[in-house]
Amino acid sequence: MRTAYSVETVRAAERELMARLPEGALMQRAAAGLAAVCAGLLGRVYGSRVVLLVGPGDNGGDALHAGARLARRGAAVTAVPMDPERMHPGGLAALRAAGGRVEEAVPHRADLVLDGLLGIGGKGGLRPAAAALVERIPSGVPVVAVDLPSGVDADTGEVAGPAVTADVTVTFGAYKPGLLIDPGASRAGVVRLVDIGLELPSPQVEALQHADVAGLLPEPTAASDKYRRGVVGIAAGSAQYPGAAVLAVAGALRGGAGAVRYAGPAAEAVLARYPETLIGPGRVQAWVVGPGLGEGRAGEVADLLAEDVPVLVDADGLRGLDADVLRARTAPTLLTPHAGEAAALLGVSRESVEAGRLEAVRKLAAGYGATALLKGSTTLVASGGGAVRVNPTGSSWLATAGSGDVLSGLAGSLLAAGLSGADAGAVAAYLHGLAARLTGGPLLAHQLAEAVPAAWRNVSHP
């Protein structure tokens, strides 16, 4: 599992470690790891041209010390400072001693550029002096960000103005949330973690990996039958949107529950496609309600929320939800909005949700007393006060009609199979995103559902 920590947490761990180490030792550890990654990217260090964009803080010091190491191996290293009067003195001395140069302008030719302008404490995007340097990076030259792309908020992934887009980010000691959450994650490129010996508490953000998901997948035993494995009910679809019911059932059939029961007006369409579906009232271990319901069916949502079983609420079911009702429930509730639906639930603009996804998903979970799965380019899952889970899989091809219906059915099936709201949401998002990757694109939502078993096998038997 990848775990990410806030700036405050990382800084506290750094202070504790620096108190036990000789002065400058921690920066040298970071610089050594950074230089090693850069050397690997260059292939041949001797004779290569490396440009350092240097800010005034320790981030600039890391870049200067790494540049000194590359210069000692024969690279031609040029440092371009944001503020020549505020360069890290120890790093500058090391670079000059190794034969590196300091220039005011970004050279027109380079084999690699290091972004050491702002560190993890940077807020509000790049200032004009830094932005001017970034604009002059030669086109097509690989960019390596030092700890975090400058202009990205380390705690949230927000990008409030101009920012660096890196090909590789070398981060020190721990992942930062902004490296895992869009829009910051899309600026980070490939993230490489350098261990510098930090001792860290519980994370603020975590991202499941294959092994974590495999450990959560429900597996039938010799004693299992379809009812012991769980029955998921699907309350979805309408005369106008029968396809939503079909797609939610498609996702549910592939989610690990023993049976899928459909309750709604699209039974004929569902049975035509999936004859194994149970139709009509009966016992279920979880409900999925909302995809394609249309308007005027809030009573159905309220009735299902009154049942003492887990309920996943999506799409049209999210309209007009009563937070007091949800907080009073004793069984788990999983809400799966996209940014627009989350904005309506929170009473804010869609733009504010898009810009601050981490804050939004936490507010949803806390305000509604539920697990919240915020769909988007980075899907986030929050539940209670624990770490927010970031989904690392996915594809831009998921932006297609019906893909959310498949996700709802899949997550509901996992709820019925016994997973918690947080686990069901995170595992479903992971499999859903992986299925999209395996399918490629362009894809249709029903193809996504059909690819879930392959994603499941990919995770459980890599």
N, C-alpha and C positions, 0 to 999 in steps of 0.2 A: 504494500500500500504506500502511495505517496502521501506524505503528510506536510502541511504547510502551516507556517506560523506568522503571527503579526510582527510588525516592525518592533513594537515594544518588547515582545517576547524575545526576539532575536537579539536586540540590543542588550537586554538584561543578561542573556546567556553569554554574549561576547564580553561584557564587563566582568562577569564572574571568571571567565577563562583567562582574560588578560591579566587579572590580578595574580594569577598563578604562573604566568609566563614572563620571560624576559621581554623588555620593551621592543616592540616591532615584530615579535615572533608571529603573531596572528596574521599580520599583513603579509609576511613572507610566505606563510602557508597558502594564503589565498592567491598570491602572485605566482607561486610555483604551480598550483593547479591550473590557473588561467593560462600561463605560458605553455604548459603541456598541451592543453586543448588547442591553442593557437598553432603550435608546432605540428600537431596532427593534421590540422586543416591545411596548413601550408604544404605539408609533405616534405619539401626541401627548404629548410630555414635559411641556409647560407645563400646570400645574394637576393633574398626576397625583400620586398619593400612593405614596411608596416607603418601605418599612421595611427597615432594615439590622439583621440579627442579627449582633452583633459579638463575636468572640472576642479574646483578648489578644495574638495573634501577628500576623505579617505578613499572614495571611489576612484578619484583621479590618482591617488597614491598607489592603489592596486594596479592601475593601468601602467603607471610609470615603472613600477618595480617589475611587472611582467615584461614591459618593453625592454628593460635593462637585461633581463635574462635572454630575450631573443637576440638583442644586439650582441651579447657575448658569444652567441652561436653564429654570428656572421650576418644577421639581418641588418638592413639599413632602416633604422627606426627614427621617425620624426614625430615629435610631440607638438600638438597645436593646442595651446591653452585657451580656455574661455576667458580667463583673467590672468595675464602673465604675472601679476603681482601676488597671486594667491595660490600658486602651485604648491603641492606637498613638498616640503623641503628635502626630506629624506629620499623620496622617490625621484625628485629632480636630480639630486646629487648622484644617485645610483645610475640613472640613465646617462648622464653626461660622462661619468667614469667609464661606462661601457662603450662609449663612442656614439651615443644617440644625440640627436639635434633637437633644438626647439625653433619652430618657425611660426610666424603669425598667420600664414595662409595654408589652407589644406592643399597638399600637392595634387597635381592633376593625375598622377599615376600611382597606383598602390596595388598590392596583392592582398592586403587585409587591413581592415579598419577596426580599431577597438573603440567602443563607446564607453568612455569613463567620465562622462559629463556630470551625471547626477546619480546619487546612490539611492538606497531604499527609503530615505527620508524625503525625497523630492515630492512635491505636491503641485498640482495645477498646471501641468504641461511644461514645456520648455520655455524659458525666457528668451527674448529676442537674440541675445548674444549666442546662446547655445543653439537656437534654431538656425541661425545663420551658418554656423559650422556644419550642422547636419545637412543643410541644403547643398553644401559643396562636396559632399561625399561623392567620389567618382561613380558613375553609373556602372552597375554590374559587379562591383567589388564586394566580396563577402564582408558582412558586418558582425562582429562579436560584441555583445553587450556584456558589460562588467556588472555582475550581480543582478541587474534588472535593466531593461531598455529605458533609457532616459525619457521622462515624460509619462511613464506609466506609474500609477499609484500602486505601491507594493501591497497595500492591505486589501484593495478592492478590485484591482484590474481596471479601474476607470482611467480614461484618457481625456483630459480636460482641454487639450489644445494640441499643438505640434508635439510629436513624439518620434523616437527612433523606431524603425522596423528592423529587427535583427534577424540574421540567418541562424545564429546560435547565441544562446544566453548561458554564460557560466555563472552559476549562483553559488554562494558560499554558505556552508553550514546547514542550510535548510531551504526548502522551497518556500516561496512567499505566495500568498493567495493570488496576487496579481499576475503571477506566471501561469496560473491554471485556469483563470476566469477571463472570458472575453469582456471587453475588447483587448485587454492587455495580453492575454494568452496568444492572440493572433499576431501580436507584435514581437513575441519572444523567439519564434522559430523553434529549433531543437534546444531543449533545456538540459544542460549538463550540471550535475550537482558535485561540488568539491567538498569533501568532508574536512572540516577544520577543527573537529573535536568538541563541538558544542554539546552541552547537556541540556535537553529541552523537555518541557512538561507536555501536557496533553495538547494536541494540535487544535487550531481554529478551523482548518479546512483539511479534507482528506479526499483522495481519489483512489477508488478501487482499481485493482489490477486483476489479471486473469485468475491468479490463485485465490484471491479474496472472493471473487464471484463464484468460483468453483466450490468453495467451502460453504456457500449459502444456497446453492441450487437444491431444490427438493428432489430427492431420489426415491422411487418406490422400493419397497422391500418385498420379500416373499409373501408377507402377510397382508400386503396392500390390496384393496379393491377400490373401485372408482369413488366410493363415498368416503373411505378413509383418506384418500388422497386430496379430498376437498372438491366441493362443487361451487363454481362461481356463477352468480346470476348477472345477466346483462340486461339492463333497462335502457335501451337506446333505440334510435331510429324513429322515423315518422313517415307519413305518406310522401312528404317532400324529400326526406333524406333517408331512404331505406338502406342506402349503401353504407351509412355510418354504422348501422346495426350489423351488417355483414362483416365489415372490417373489424369492429370490436370483438365479435365472436371469433373471427380468424385469429386475432392476437391471443384471445383467451384460450383457444384450443391448443395453442403451442406453448402455454405458460406453466405447465407442470401440474395443474389441477386434474382431478380424475374425470370431471364432467363439466359441461357448460350448459346452463339453463337460460333460455331466452324468454323475456317477458316484454312484449311490446307489439306494435302494429305491423312490424315487418317480418312476421314469422314465415310467411310464404317465401320471401326472398332468402331468408336465412336457411331454411330447410332445403331450398333448391341448390344452394351452394354447399351447405354442410349438414348432411342428413344425420350426423351423429349428435346434433344438438338436441337437448331436451327442451320441450316447449311447455309453457304454462307455469302455474304456481307450484311451489314445492320448496323443500328445505335447501338452503344454501349456506356456505361458510363465509361468503363475502359477496358484496354487490358492486357492480360498476354501473353508474348512472350518469347520463348526460349527453353522450355523443349523438348528435342529430335529433335531439328531442324536439327542437323547435320551441315556439313560445306557448305559454298557457298551460304548462305541465308542472308547475312548481309544487303542486300537491303530491305528485309522485315522488319527487325528490324528498320532500318532508316525510312522507311515509317510510321511505327506506332508511332515512337517517334516524327514525324512531326505533328501528330494529337494533337488537343487541349483537350485531355482527360488524366486521370491518366494512367500510363503504369508501369507494373511490368515486370522487365527483369530478367530472370533466365538462368542458365545453358549455352547452346550454344549461347544464345542471348547476353551474357556478353562479348564474344570475340571481341576484337578490338573496344570497345566502345570509342567514342570521348567525352572526358570530357567537351569540349567547347560546344558541342551540348546539352548535358544534362544540363549544367548550364544555357543555353539560353532558356530552356523550361519554360513555364509559368504554365503548369499543373504539378501535382506531379509525381515524378518518384520514384519507389521503386526497389532497387537492392537487390537480394537475393543470394549472393554467398556463397559457402563453403570456407574453408581456402585456398585451392589451387587456386580457381578462384579469391578470394580476393588478393592473392599474385600476380597473373598476372595483376590485375587491378592497384595494387600499385607499381609494379615493384620491389618486394622484394621476399625473399624466403618464402616458405610455413612454414618453421620452425619459422621464425620471427613472422608470423601472429599467429601461434599456441601459441607461448610463450607470446605474447603481444596483446591479443584479444581486449582489451579495446582501446588501442591506434590505432589498425588497423581499427576498425569500425568507430572511430571518423575521421580518415584520409579519409576513403572512403566517408563518408557523406560530409565532407568539400571539398574534392577534386573534387567530381562529382556533387556537388550541389543537392544531392538527399537524400532520406532516405535510409539507408543501413541496411539490416538485414543479419548479419553474422551468418551462421548456424554452429552448432557444439555442443559439450557437454553442453556448456552454450550458448544459442542463444542470441545475443545482437542486439538491434535496436537503431540506432543513427539517429538524424535528426536535422540539424542546430546546435545551441549552447546549447540546453537544456540538460536535464538529459538523460543519456543512459539508456535504458530499458533492464533489465535482465529477461530472461524468467525462471521462477522457476519450470515449469513442464517439463516432458520429461521422456525418458527411453532409456537405451542403445539398446533396440530392434529397435529403430528408425534408426539405422545404417543398413538399408536394401534398396535394389534397388527400386526406385520409390517413396520413402517417400517424397523427396524434390519436386517432381512433384505435389503431393497432396497438400503440403503446398503452393505452388505457386498458384494453382487454388483457394484454400481457401482464401488466402490473396487478390487475385484479385477480388474475389466476394465481399469481404468486402469493397474494394476500390469502386467498382461499386455501392454498397449500400450507399456510401456517407462518409465512414470513411476516415480520413486523412491517409497519408502514414505511419506515426508513429503508429497510432492507429490500422490500418489494419494489419501491420506487427506484432505488439505486441499481438494483440488479436488472430490472426491466429496461431502464435507460441504457445500461451497458450493452445488453443483448440487442436491443433495438438499434443502437448506433453501430454495433459490430455487424449486424445483419445488413445494414445499409452499405458498409464498406465491402462486405463480401459480394453483394449484388452489383455494386458499381452503379453506373448511371447512364442515361436517365432511368429512373425506376418508378414503378407504380406502387401504391400502397399495398395491394394484394401480394406483389412480389416480395415486399418487405416481410410480410407475415410468413410467406413460404420459406424465407431464408433464416428464420429464427432457429429451427432445429440445427442447421449447419453452424450457426453462431454458438448455440448451446454445446454442440460437440467440440467446437474449436476451443471453448473455455474449459470444458470438463476433461477433454482428452487431447491436450495440445501436442 
